[in-house]
Amino acid sequence: MAWTYILRCNDGTYYVGSTRDLDLRMTQHYSGLGSAYTKRRMPVELVWCLESSDIQTAYALERKLHGWSHAKREALIDGRFELSPGLAKKRRK
């Protein structure tokens, strides 16, 4: 089994990741060892996760969520799936 997950960082941004062991990965993030991004934005909170059958599927979903706007991620987190298609993609600078 594998997981795709979203963390809400202290600055209001979201971190999207995937892992084979969600408990271990959350322990790493909560202790500041998860990633350079989350380490600079502590504390973090797990706000959404989805179990997948394998790591390839979890990683593919992670990559898809990376392209989503902040608003679309919030709709997913809040369970407002009906809003997701109408929300804009992340703007590229």
PyMOL commands that set and color helices and strands:
alter all, ss='L'
color gray80, all
select helices_A, chain A and resi 22-30+36-39+55-66+70-78+81-86
alter helices_A, ss='H'
color red, helices_A
select strands_A, chain A and resi 2-9+14-19+44-52
alter strands_A, ss='S'
color yellow, strands_A
deselect
rebuild
show_as cartoon
